[in-house]
Amino acid sequence: MVYHISCEGIPVHRLFEKEALRKRPYLKKEWCIRICENPLRVEPQEHNRFRFWGEVDELEGRILRVITLVDKKTIHNAFLDRGFKR
């Protein structure tokens, strides 16, 4: 199994837990969850994934892109998106 249920009750991909959070220590799962629940924009992505964008007030309004699996719940990856256009 490549994903598990986090302690917050949200499914997360192993890549997110082992790589994204390690490489980007400023990230918080709760921001990713909040963006998936209330995104500025959502788009389908190749390989049965979805992109969600949202503003993070705690990071001075910077835009975070969250990638989920096809279920739109399992968090696969997340990173700041400097190229986001409103």
HUDA-V551315 format. One line per field, one symbol per residue. ss: DSSP state (H for helix, E for strand, - for the rest). psi: psi as a letter, one per 20 degrees, with the letter a starting at -180 (. if undefined). A space follows every 10 residues. Layout:
# HUDA-V551315
ss: ???
psi: ???
This chain:
# HUDA-V551315
ss: --EEE----- EEEHHHHHHH HHH-----HH HHHHHHH--- EEEEE---EE EEEEEEHHH- -EEEEEEEE- ----EEEEEE ------
psi: pirrpriijp pqqhggghgg hghmiiqphh ggggghhmqh qpqqrrklrq ppqqpohikk jqppppprrh ikgopgrqqp nhjpp.
